[in-house]
């Protein structure tokens, strides 16, 4: 028997204009917006288990951000 789960490891924020590209702001701002025009995205990890193995699949976000990037994200 196999089992899959999604584990949430928190959230990060990114500039919504950069994320949605050419999509007009009027379309996304009422759903995905904070006071700084950022959207919240989940840091999710895939967990897989079967009779013989357990796997965590995490692509990571990194840890080499300067102060400006930390403020924006």
C-alpha positions, 0 to 999 in steps of 0.5 A, a space after each residue: 500500500 502506498 501513501 502520498 501526502 503534501 506537507 506545508 512548510 510555511 509560506 513566502 510572498 512574491 511580487 504579484 506583477 512579476 508572478 502573473 506577468 502580462 495579466 492585468 492587475 485588475 484581474 488578480 488584485 482582488 484575489 491575490 494581493 496584500 498592501 505591497 502587491 505581493 501574493 502568498 505562495 506555499 512551500 509544500 513538500 511531497 511525502 511518499 510512503 510504501 511498504 519499503 521506503 519513505 521519501 520526502 521530496 523538497 525542492 527547497 527555496 535556498 538561503 542566500 538572499 540579501 536584505 532587499 530580496 528578503 523585504 520583497 519576498 
